[in-house]
């Protein structure tokens, strides 16, 4: 690490922080630890300056029993611990950059406060979708403590023996957490999402695992469909009308379709904003005004892989930005803002889904060449009881650099995504992943961890050892190639592709002439359940002089990507 500036400016005596929670309070606390003499005032428009907004759904579900556990600090506790002047119910309405003052609206009227250094941490505001009837009393969101209180009260008032129905609009991270909470409270839930799959940041091929889990818990899915209207019903509840004409009765409606930067104050002050409305800052969180810094959900960041600029509303970056801004305001050496990876995770009932880096869709939009690798590996040694499959999809550049990874599974997802996020930050390649030395004992992992396996498979793909085909290429493959199914007879009989030749991989070496005759000069598209046995078969065929490719991710990825494909056998 190196200093961003050789000189050390005189520490500002008056620091004003607009907004609390993650970014604002991190900055205020760090500033106090660095300078005991500074005047530090935190202005928060709500009644809660420091609360665990990521924990709100888990109090709604009852998993976090005590509401007060979410309230991390109060003005009194912050004054006692850090000598901070925290003022809740104070809304900053204007910034006078020339005079270096802010105008503050309070319950007692309007006030003016001077600053030497101003930090903006206004956060984000919920997007209000074009749905008629959002003022119906059944409609709620889930972003703040008052939101939680209102929604929890609505659920608590539902009769135990009456209808307990909910409609959740938006299947992003917060929407899925709301679904999980409402299911835990015993409600019948319908989930509406405009995109064609749940959790839109997740690649479409992994989303079916989440969809199956939701359906298994009785959640109705309405994908590729929007909500048009919320209207009163005759029984005192609501009816949500969808774009396809479906009418969903509900006692509770939760709308969470995304957020936008709360950058109006910065815009009105003439600070520079990015194309998506976020506050533009430098690597030390300084805005276009040398006396104003900004952090959190309202600021513009750069994506580490695609180079795209925009807001990334995540708590981790916000906390680090707050610390960095305090260092910069006080003339300290800083760790400049690194491009973000967008690492995120969510629990969906019995499954976990996580992402880091760029998705396949993001890479395609950015025009970045990449190769996709898929594995379906056990989260710990397969012979140890309780092994669960982790579905991992990762993208690599032609030179082997990791570009992004996503995973879904019941166990072990968080560990692998955190390792892969670290690998992304370090610029690691497939070779590096293959050589990572990770903790191993049968209850915790495998001698060849899923991360190592990802590296091994990527090495084989990138150096040409294992040519592969993808589930998205199925129609072309069926038209031009011989499909060779090397699964067992039992697996084949459960369902197989129309016209596929079945040769178990253990019999392949003795039946090469049969395969060659059936191919009749065509390429051979090989598959098994997960890609492991078909890798062995593909290597046998290639060394026998046939043009062969292995299906990436095998039957598991194929049926997730193409659930409607025609089959022969029992599954048909």
Secondary structure as a PSIPRED ss2 file (coil, helix, strand):
# PSIPRED VFORMAT (PSIPRED V4.0)

   1 X C   1.000  0.000  0.000
   2 X C   1.000  0.000  0.000
   3 X C   1.000  0.000  0.000
   4 X C   1.000  0.000  0.000
   5 X C   1.000  0.000  0.000
   6 X C   1.000  0.000  0.000
   7 X C   1.000  0.000  0.000
   8 X C   1.000  0.000  0.000
   9 X C   1.000  0.000  0.000
  10 X C   1.000  0.000  0.000
  11 X C   1.000  0.000  0.000
  12 X C   1.000  0.000  0.000
  13 X C   1.000  0.000  0.000
  14 X E   0.000  0.000  1.000
  15 X E   0.000  0.000  1.000
  16 X E   0.000  0.000  1.000
  17 X E   0.000  0.000  1.000
  18 X E   0.000  0.000  1.000
  19 X C   1.000  0.000  0.000
  20 X C   1.000  0.000  0.000
  21 X H   0.000  1.000  0.000
  22 X H   0.000  1.000  0.000
  23 X H   0.000  1.000  0.000
  24 X H   0.000  1.000  0.000
  25 X H   0.000  1.000  0.000
  26 X H   0.000  1.000  0.000
  27 X H   0.000  1.000  0.000
  28 X H   0.000  1.000  0.000
  29 X H   0.000  1.000  0.000
  30 X H   0.000  1.000  0.000
  31 X H   0.000  1.000  0.000
  32 X H   0.000  1.000  0.000
  33 X H   0.000  1.000  0.000
  34 X H   0.000  1.000  0.000
  35 X C   1.000  0.000  0.000
  36 X C   1.000  0.000  0.000
  37 X C   1.000  0.000  0.000
  38 X C   1.000  0.000  0.000
  39 X E   0.000  0.000  1.000
  40 X E   0.000  0.000  1.000
  41 X E   0.000  0.000  1.000
  42 X E   0.000  0.000  1.000
  43 X E   0.000  0.000  1.000
  44 X E   0.000  0.000  1.000
  45 X C   1.000  0.000  0.000
  46 X C   1.000  0.000  0.000
  47 X C   1.000  0.000  0.000
  48 X C   1.000  0.000  0.000
  49 X C   1.000  0.000  0.000
  50 X E   0.000  0.000  1.000
  51 X E   0.000  0.000  1.000
  52 X C   1.000  0.000  0.000
  53 X H   0.000  1.000  0.000
  54 X H   0.000  1.000  0.000
  55 X H   0.000  1.000  0.000
  56 X H   0.000  1.000  0.000
  57 X H   0.000  1.000  0.000
  58 X H   0.000  1.000  0.000
  59 X H   0.000  1.000  0.000
  60 X H   0.000  1.000  0.000
  61 X C   1.000  0.000  0.000
  62 X C   1.000  0.000  0.000
  63 X C   1.000  0.000  0.000
  64 X C   1.000  0.000  0.000
  65 X C   1.000  0.000  0.000
  66 X C   1.000  0.000  0.000
  67 X H   0.000  1.000  0.000
  68 X H   0.000  1.000  0.000
  69 X H   0.000  1.000  0.000
  70 X H   0.000  1.000  0.000
  71 X E   0.000  0.000  1.000
  72 X E   0.000  0.000  1.000
  73 X E   0.000  0.000  1.000
  74 X C   1.000  0.000  0.000
  75 X H   0.000  1.000  0.000
  76 X H   0.000  1.000  0.000
  77 X H   0.000  1.000  0.000
  78 X H   0.000  1.000  0.000
  79 X H   0.000  1.000  0.000
  80 X H   0.000  1.000  0.000
  81 X H   0.000  1.000  0.000
  82 X H   0.000  1.000  0.000
  83 X C   1.000  0.000  0.000
  84 X C   1.000  0.000  0.000
  85 X E   0.000  0.000  1.000
  86 X E   0.000  0.000  1.000
  87 X E   0.000  0.000  1.000
  88 X E   0.000  0.000  1.000
  89 X C   1.000  0.000  0.000
  90 X C   1.000  0.000  0.000
  91 X E   0.000  0.000  1.000
  92 X E   0.000  0.000  1.000
  93 X E   0.000  0.000  1.000
  94 X E   0.000  0.000  1.000
  95 X E   0.000  0.000  1.000
  96 X E   0.000  0.000  1.000
  97 X C   1.000  0.000  0.000
  98 X C   1.000  0.000  0.000
  99 X C   1.000  0.000  0.000
 100 X C   1.000  0.000  0.000
 101 X E   0.000  0.000  1.000
 102 X E   0.000  0.000  1.000
 103 X E   0.000  0.000  1.000
 104 X E   0.000  0.000  1.000
 105 X E   0.000  0.000  1.000
 106 X E   0.000  0.000  1.000
 107 X C   1.000  0.000  0.000
 108 X C   1.000  0.000  0.000
 109 X E   0.000  0.000  1.000
 110 X E   0.000  0.000  1.000
 111 X E   0.000  0.000  1.000
 112 X E   0.000  0.000  1.000
 113 X E   0.000  0.000  1.000
 114 X E   0.000  0.000  1.000
 115 X C   1.000  0.000  0.000
 116 X C   1.000  0.000  0.000
 117 X E   0.000  0.000  1.000
 118 X E   0.000  0.000  1.000
 119 X E   0.000  0.000  1.000
 120 X E   0.000  0.000  1.000
 121 X C   1.000  0.000  0.000
 122 X C   1.000  0.000  0.000
 123 X C   1.000  0.000  0.000
 124 X E   0.000  0.000  1.000
 125 X E   0.000  0.000  1.000
 126 X E   0.000  0.000  1.000
 127 X C   1.000  0.000  0.000
 128 X C   1.000  0.000  0.000
 129 X C   1.000  0.000  0.000
 130 X C   1.000  0.000  0.000
 131 X C   1.000  0.000  0.000
 132 X E   0.000  0.000  1.000
 133 X C   1.000  0.000  0.000
 134 X C   1.000  0.000  0.000
 135 X C   1.000  0.000  0.000
 136 X C   1.000  0.000  0.000
 137 X C   1.000  0.000  0.000
 138 X C   1.000  0.000  0.000
 139 X E   0.000  0.000  1.000
 140 X E   0.000  0.000  1.000
 141 X C   1.000  0.000  0.000
 142 X C   1.000  0.000  0.000
 143 X C   1.000  0.000  0.000
 144 X C   1.000  0.000  0.000
 145 X H   0.000  1.000  0.000
 146 X H   0.000  1.000  0.000
 147 X H   0.000  1.000  0.000
 148 X H   0.000  1.000  0.000
 149 X H   0.000  1.000  0.000
 150 X H   0.000  1.000  0.000
 151 X H   0.000  1.000  0.000
 152 X H   0.000  1.000  0.000
 153 X H   0.000  1.000  0.000
 154 X H   0.000  1.000  0.000
 155 X H   0.000  1.000  0.000
 156 X H   0.000  1.000  0.000
 157 X C   1.000  0.000  0.000
 158 X C   1.000  0.000  0.000
 159 X C   1.000  0.000  0.000
 160 X C   1.000  0.000  0.000
 161 X C   1.000  0.000  0.000
 162 X C   1.000  0.000  0.000
 163 X C   1.000  0.000  0.000
 164 X C   1.000  0.000  0.000
 165 X E   0.000  0.000  1.000
 166 X E   0.000  0.000  1.000
 167 X E   0.000  0.000  1.000
 168 X E   0.000  0.000  1.000
 169 X E   0.000  0.000  1.000
 170 X C   1.000  0.000  0.000
 171 X C   1.000  0.000  0.000
 172 X C   1.000  0.000  0.000
 173 X H   0.000  1.000  0.000
 174 X H   0.000  1.000  0.000
 175 X H   0.000  1.000  0.000
 176 X H   0.000  1.000  0.000
 177 X H   0.000  1.000  0.000
 178 X H   0.000  1.000  0.000
 179 X H   0.000  1.000  0.000
 180 X H   0.000  1.000  0.000
 181 X H   0.000  1.000  0.000
 182 X H   0.000  1.000  0.000
 183 X H   0.000  1.000  0.000
 184 X H   0.000  1.000  0.000
 185 X C   1.000  0.000  0.000
 186 X C   1.000  0.000  0.000
 187 X C   1.000  0.000  0.000
 188 X E   0.000  0.000  1.000
 189 X E   0.000  0.000  1.000
 190 X E   0.000  0.000  1.000
 191 X E   0.000  0.000  1.000
 192 X E   0.000  0.000  1.000
 193 X E   0.000  0.000  1.000
 194 X C   1.000  0.000  0.000
 195 X C   1.000  0.000  0.000
 196 X C   1.000  0.000  0.000
 197 X C   1.000  0.000  0.000
 198 X C   1.000  0.000  0.000
 199 X C   1.000  0.000  0.000
 200 X C   1.000  0.000  0.000
 201 X C   1.000  0.000  0.000
 202 X C   1.000  0.000  0.000
 203 X C   1.000  0.000  0.000
 204 X H   0.000  1.000  0.000
 205 X H   0.000  1.000  0.000
 206 X H   0.000  1.000  0.000
 207 X H   0.000  1.000  0.000
 208 X H   0.000  1.000  0.000
 209 X H   0.000  1.000  0.000
 210 X H   0.000  1.000  0.000
 211 X H   0.000  1.000  0.000
 212 X H   0.000  1.000  0.000
 213 X H   0.000  1.000  0.000
 214 X H   0.000  1.000  0.000
 215 X H   0.000  1.000  0.000
 216 X H   0.000  1.000  0.000
 217 X C   1.000  0.000  0.000
 218 X C   1.000  0.000  0.000
 219 X C   1.000  0.000  0.000
 220 X E   0.000  0.000  1.000
 221 X E   0.000  0.000  1.000
 222 X E   0.000  0.000  1.000
 223 X E   0.000  0.000  1.000
 224 X C   1.000  0.000  0.000
 225 X C   1.000  0.000  0.000
 226 X C   1.000  0.000  0.000
 227 X E   0.000  0.000  1.000
 228 X E   0.000  0.000  1.000
 229 X E   0.000  0.000  1.000
 230 X E   0.000  0.000  1.000
 231 X E   0.000  0.000  1.000
 232 X E   0.000  0.000  1.000
 233 X C   1.000  0.000  0.000
 234 X C   1.000  0.000  0.000
 235 X C   1.000  0.000  0.000
 236 X C   1.000  0.000  0.000
 237 X C   1.000  0.000  0.000
 238 X E   0.000  0.000  1.000
 239 X E   0.000  0.000  1.000
 240 X E   0.000  0.000  1.000
 241 X E   0.000  0.000  1.000
 242 X E   0.000  0.000  1.000
 243 X C   1.000  0.000  0.000
 244 X C   1.000  0.000  0.000
 245 X C   1.000  0.000  0.000
 246 X C   1.000  0.000  0.000
 247 X E   0.000  0.000  1.000
 248 X E   0.000  0.000  1.000
 249 X E   0.000  0.000  1.000
 250 X E   0.000  0.000  1.000
 251 X C   1.000  0.000  0.000
 252 X E   0.000  0.000  1.000
 253 X E   0.000  0.000  1.000
 254 X E   0.000  0.000  1.000
 255 X E   0.000  0.000  1.000
 256 X C   1.000  0.000  0.000
 257 X C   1.000  0.000  0.000
 258 X C   1.000  0.000  0.000
 259 X E   0.000  0.000  1.000
 260 X E   0.000  0.000  1.000
 261 X E   0.000  0.000  1.000
 262 X C   1.000  0.000  0.000
 263 X C   1.000  0.000  0.000
 264 X H   0.000  1.000  0.000
 265 X H   0.000  1.000  0.000
 266 X H   0.000  1.000  0.000
 267 X H   0.000  1.000  0.000
 268 X H   0.000  1.000  0.000
 269 X C   1.000  0.000  0.000
 270 X C   1.000  0.000  0.000
 271 X C   1.000  0.000  0.000
 272 X C   1.000  0.000  0.000
 273 X E   0.000  0.000  1.000
 274 X C   1.000  0.000  0.000
 275 X C   1.000  0.000  0.000
 276 X C   1.000  0.000  0.000
 277 X C   1.000  0.000  0.000
 278 X C   1.000  0.000  0.000
 279 X E   0.000  0.000  1.000
 280 X C   1.000  0.000  0.000
 281 X C   1.000  0.000  0.000
 282 X C   1.000  0.000  0.000
 283 X C   1.000  0.000  0.000
 284 X C   1.000  0.000  0.000
 285 X C   1.000  0.000  0.000
 286 X E   0.000  0.000  1.000
 287 X C   1.000  0.000  0.000
 288 X C   1.000  0.000  0.000
 289 X C   1.000  0.000  0.000
 290 X C   1.000  0.000  0.000
 291 X C   1.000  0.000  0.000
 292 X E   0.000  0.000  1.000
 293 X E   0.000  0.000  1.000
 294 X E   0.000  0.000  1.000
 295 X C   1.000  0.000  0.000
 296 X H   0.000  1.000  0.000
 297 X H   0.000  1.000  0.000
 298 X H   0.000  1.000  0.000
 299 X E   0.000  0.000  1.000
 300 X C   1.000  0.000  0.000
 301 X E   0.000  0.000  1.000
 302 X E   0.000  0.000  1.000
 303 X E   0.000  0.000  1.000
 304 X C   1.000  0.000  0.000
 305 X C   1.000  0.000  0.000
 306 X C   1.000  0.000  0.000
 307 X C   1.000  0.000  0.000
 308 X C   1.000  0.000  0.000
 309 X E   0.000  0.000  1.000
 310 X E   0.000  0.000  1.000
 311 X C   1.000  0.000  0.000
 312 X C   1.000  0.000  0.000
 313 X C   1.000  0.000  0.000
 314 X C   1.000  0.000  0.000
 315 X H   0.000  1.000  0.000
 316 X H   0.000  1.000  0.000
 317 X H   0.000  1.000  0.000
 318 X H   0.000  1.000  0.000
 319 X H   0.000  1.000  0.000
 320 X H   0.000  1.000  0.000
 321 X H   0.000  1.000  0.000
 322 X H   0.000  1.000  0.000
 323 X H   0.000  1.000  0.000
 324 X H   0.000  1.000  0.000
 325 X H   0.000  1.000  0.000
 326 X H   0.000  1.000  0.000
 327 X H   0.000  1.000  0.000
 328 X H   0.000  1.000  0.000
 329 X H   0.000  1.000  0.000
 330 X C   1.000  0.000  0.000
 331 X C   1.000  0.000  0.000
 332 X C   1.000  0.000  0.000
 333 X C   1.000  0.000  0.000
 334 X C   1.000  0.000  0.000
 335 X C   1.000  0.000  0.000
 336 X C   1.000  0.000  0.000
 337 X C   1.000  0.000  0.000
 338 X C   1.000  0.000  0.000
 339 X C   1.000  0.000  0.000
 340 X E   0.000  0.000  1.000
 341 X C   1.000  0.000  0.000
 342 X C   1.000  0.000  0.000
 343 X C   1.000  0.000  0.000
 344 X E   0.000  0.000  1.000
 345 X E   0.000  0.000  1.000
 346 X E   0.000  0.000  1.000
 347 X E   0.000  0.000  1.000
 348 X E   0.000  0.000  1.000
 349 X C   1.000  0.000  0.000
 350 X C   1.000  0.000  0.000
 351 X E   0.000  0.000  1.000
 352 X E   0.000  0.000  1.000
 353 X E   0.000  0.000  1.000
 354 X E   0.000  0.000  1.000
 355 X E   0.000  0.000  1.000
 356 X E   0.000  0.000  1.000
 357 X E   0.000  0.000  1.000
 358 X C   1.000  0.000  0.000
 359 X C   1.000  0.000  0.000
 360 X H   0.000  1.000  0.000
 361 X H   0.000  1.000  0.000
 362 X H   0.000  1.000  0.000
 363 X H   0.000  1.000  0.000
 364 X H   0.000  1.000  0.000
 365 X H   0.000  1.000  0.000
 366 X H   0.000  1.000  0.000
 367 X C   1.000  0.000  0.000
 368 X C   1.000  0.000  0.000
 369 X C   1.000  0.000  0.000
 370 X C   1.000  0.000  0.000
 371 X E   0.000  0.000  1.000
 372 X E   0.000  0.000  1.000
 373 X E   0.000  0.000  1.000
 374 X E   0.000  0.000  1.000
 375 X E   0.000  0.000  1.000
 376 X E   0.000  0.000  1.000
 377 X E   0.000  0.000  1.000
 378 X E   0.000  0.000  1.000
 379 X C   1.000  0.000  0.000
 380 X C   1.000  0.000  0.000
 381 X C   1.000  0.000  0.000
 382 X C   1.000  0.000  0.000
 383 X C   1.000  0.000  0.000
 384 X C   1.000  0.000  0.000
 385 X C   1.000  0.000  0.000
 386 X C   1.000  0.000  0.000
 387 X C   1.000  0.000  0.000
 388 X C   1.000  0.000  0.000
 389 X E   0.000  0.000  1.000
 390 X E   0.000  0.000  1.000
 391 X E   0.000  0.000  1.000
 392 X E   0.000  0.000  1.000
 393 X E   0.000  0.000  1.000
 394 X E   0.000  0.000  1.000
 395 X E   0.000  0.000  1.000
 396 X E   0.000  0.000  1.000
 397 X C   1.000  0.000  0.000
 398 X C   1.000  0.000  0.000
 399 X C   1.000  0.000  0.000
 400 X C   1.000  0.000  0.000
 401 X E   0.000  0.000  1.000
 402 X E   0.000  0.000  1.000
 403 X E   0.000  0.000  1.000
 404 X E   0.000  0.000  1.000
 405 X E   0.000  0.000  1.000
 406 X E   0.000  0.000  1.000
 407 X E   0.000  0.000  1.000
 408 X E   0.000  0.000  1.000
 409 X E   0.000  0.000  1.000
 410 X C   1.000  0.000  0.000
 411 X C   1.000  0.000  0.000
 412 X C   1.000  0.000  0.000
 413 X H   0.000  1.000  0.000
 414 X H   0.000  1.000  0.000
 415 X H   0.000  1.000  0.000
 416 X H   0.000  1.000  0.000
 417 X H   0.000  1.000  0.000
 418 X H   0.000  1.000  0.000
 419 X H   0.000  1.000  0.000
 420 X H   0.000  1.000  0.000
 421 X H   0.000  1.000  0.000
 422 X H   0.000  1.000  0.000
 423 X H   0.000  1.000  0.000
 424 X H   0.000  1.000  0.000
 425 X H   0.000  1.000  0.000
 426 X C   1.000  0.000  0.000
 427 X C   1.000  0.000  0.000
 428 X C   1.000  0.000  0.000
 429 X E   0.000  0.000  1.000
 430 X H   0.000  1.000  0.000
 431 X H   0.000  1.000  0.000
 432 X H   0.000  1.000  0.000
 433 X H   0.000  1.000  0.000
 434 X H   0.000  1.000  0.000
 435 X H   0.000  1.000  0.000
 436 X C   1.000  0.000  0.000
 437 X C   1.000  0.000  0.000
 438 X C   1.000  0.000  0.000
 439 X C   1.000  0.000  0.000
 440 X C   1.000  0.000  0.000
 441 X C   1.000  0.000  0.000
 442 X C   1.000  0.000  0.000
 443 X C   1.000  0.000  0.000
 444 X C   1.000  0.000  0.000
 445 X C   1.000  0.000  0.000
 446 X C   1.000  0.000  0.000
 447 X C   1.000  0.000  0.000
 448 X C   1.000  0.000  0.000
 449 X C   1.000  0.000  0.000
 450 X H   0.000  1.000  0.000
 451 X H   0.000  1.000  0.000
 452 X H   0.000  1.000  0.000
 453 X H   0.000  1.000  0.000
 454 X H   0.000  1.000  0.000
 455 X H   0.000  1.000  0.000
 456 X H   0.000  1.000  0.000
 457 X H   0.000  1.000  0.000
 458 X H   0.000  1.000  0.000
 459 X H   0.000  1.000  0.000
 460 X H   0.000  1.000  0.000
 461 X H   0.000  1.000  0.000
 462 X H   0.000  1.000  0.000
 463 X C   1.000  0.000  0.000
 464 X C   1.000  0.000  0.000
 465 X C   1.000  0.000  0.000
 466 X C   1.000  0.000  0.000
 467 X C   1.000  0.000  0.000
 468 X E   0.000  0.000  1.000
 469 X E   0.000  0.000  1.000
 470 X C   1.000  0.000  0.000
 471 X H   0.000  1.000  0.000
 472 X H   0.000  1.000  0.000
 473 X H   0.000  1.000  0.000
 474 X H   0.000  1.000  0.000
 475 X H   0.000  1.000  0.000
 476 X H   0.000  1.000  0.000
 477 X H   0.000  1.000  0.000
 478 X H   0.000  1.000  0.000
 479 X H   0.000  1.000  0.000
 480 X H   0.000  1.000  0.000
 481 X E   0.000  0.000  1.000
 482 X E   0.000  0.000  1.000
 483 X E   0.000  0.000  1.000
 484 X E   0.000  0.000  1.000
 485 X E   0.000  0.000  1.000
 486 X C   1.000  0.000  0.000
 487 X C   1.000  0.000  0.000
 488 X C   1.000  0.000  0.000
 489 X H   0.000  1.000  0.000
 490 X H   0.000  1.000  0.000
 491 X H   0.000  1.000  0.000
 492 X H   0.000  1.000  0.000
 493 X H   0.000  1.000  0.000
 494 X H   0.000  1.000  0.000
 495 X C   1.000  0.000  0.000
 496 X E   0.000  0.000  1.000
 497 X E   0.000  0.000  1.000
 498 X C   1.000  0.000  0.000
 499 X C   1.000  0.000  0.000
 500 X C   1.000  0.000  0.000
 501 X E   0.000  0.000  1.000
 502 X E   0.000  0.000  1.000
 503 X C   1.000  0.000  0.000
 504 X C   1.000  0.000  0.000
 505 X H   0.000  1.000  0.000
 506 X H   0.000  1.000  0.000
 507 X H   0.000  1.000  0.000
 508 X H   0.000  1.000  0.000
 509 X H   0.000  1.000  0.000
 510 X H   0.000  1.000  0.000
 511 X H   0.000  1.000  0.000
 512 X H   0.000  1.000  0.000
 513 X H   0.000  1.000  0.000
 514 X H   0.000  1.000  0.000
 515 X H   0.000  1.000  0.000
 516 X H   0.000  1.000  0.000
 517 X H   0.000  1.000  0.000
 518 X H   0.000  1.000  0.000
 519 X H   0.000  1.000  0.000
 520 X C   1.000  0.000  0.000
 521 X C   1.000  0.000  0.000
 522 X C   1.000  0.000  0.000
 523 X E   0.000  0.000  1.000
 524 X E   0.000  0.000  1.000
 525 X E   0.000  0.000  1.000
 526 X E   0.000  0.000  1.000
 527 X E   0.000  0.000  1.000
 528 X C   1.000  0.000  0.000
 529 X C   1.000  0.000  0.000
 530 X C   1.000  0.000  0.000
 531 X C   1.000  0.000  0.000
 532 X H   0.000  1.000  0.000
 533 X H   0.000  1.000  0.000
 534 X H   0.000  1.000  0.000
 535 X H   0.000  1.000  0.000
 536 X H   0.000  1.000  0.000
 537 X H   0.000  1.000  0.000
 538 X H   0.000  1.000  0.000
 539 X H   0.000  1.000  0.000
 540 X H   0.000  1.000  0.000
 541 X H   0.000  1.000  0.000
 542 X H   0.000  1.000  0.000
 543 X H   0.000  1.000  0.000
 544 X C   1.000  0.000  0.000
 545 X C   1.000  0.000  0.000
 546 X C   1.000  0.000  0.000
 547 X C   1.000  0.000  0.000
 548 X E   0.000  0.000  1.000
 549 X E   0.000  0.000  1.000
 550 X E   0.000  0.000  1.000
 551 X E   0.000  0.000  1.000
 552 X C   1.000  0.000  0.000
 553 X C   1.000  0.000  0.000
 554 X H   0.000  1.000  0.000
 555 X H   0.000  1.000  0.000
 556 X H   0.000  1.000  0.000
 557 X H   0.000  1.000  0.000
 558 X H   0.000  1.000  0.000
 559 X H   0.000  1.000  0.000
 560 X H   0.000  1.000  0.000
 561 X H   0.000  1.000  0.000
 562 X C   1.000  0.000  0.000
 563 X C   1.000  0.000  0.000
 564 X C   1.000  0.000  0.000
 565 X C   1.000  0.000  0.000
 566 X C   1.000  0.000  0.000
 567 X E   0.000  0.000  1.000
 568 X E   0.000  0.000  1.000
 569 X C   1.000  0.000  0.000
 570 X C   1.000  0.000  0.000
 571 X C   1.000  0.000  0.000
 572 X C   1.000  0.000  0.000
